[in-house]
Amino acid sequence: MWLRLGADEIVNMDLIASIKRTGPLTIEIQYLAPQASRTIRFDEAHDCEAAFERVIENLSSLGLAMQ
């Protein structure tokens, strides 16, 4: 499943191993592939928070669907 974060970012939810906030304007996504990560920067803190919540919601939905 793909998820759009902001205007320019698209993430494949099936490949995410972990996600964390690394600052008020950044999110770091660690992928299942070793040494693969991506840092996404946002212009506004509320955009970063909304994107983080969307990723968490979608990961939760994926987890429930796999059970």
N, C-alpha and C positions, 0 to 999 in steps of 0.2 A: 504494500500500500504506500502510495506517495502522499506527502503532505507539503503544502505550500506555506512557507513562513515569510511573510512580507512580500515585497515586490519581486525580489530576485532569487530567493532561496527555495529550493525544493529538496526534500529529504526522503529517502527510502526507509520507511519505518521498519521493514523486515530485517534490516541490517544493523540496527542500533543496539549496542550492548549497554551503554549508559549515557546519561545526560546530566549536566550540572551547570549551574550558573557560576561563571568565573569572575563576575563583576556586575555592576548594575546595568551595563549595556551589552554584555556578552554571554553567550551560551556555548559550551563546549560539548560536542557530540563525539562519543567514542564508538567506533564501528566494530563489528564482530571480527573483521580482518585484523590481525596483529599490527600494531603500530599505525593504525588508520584512525585519524581523528580530524575534526573540523571545528574551527571556531567561527561562530557567526556573530557579527557585530550589528548593533541596532543604533539608530539615531536618537531614539527616545526610550526611556526606561519603561514606560507603559507598553510599548511595542514589544520589548524584550520579555516582559512578564506575560503578556498575552500569548506570545509564541511558545514560551516555556510551558504554559498551562495547556496549550493545544497539543504539544508533543506528549505530555504526561497523559492527557485524556485518551489520545489515540493509542499510546502504548498499553494503557489499561484495557482498552477495548480489544486490542489484538490479543492480549493475554487471556481475556475471558473467552474470546472466540476460539482459541486454541484448546481450551479445556474440554 
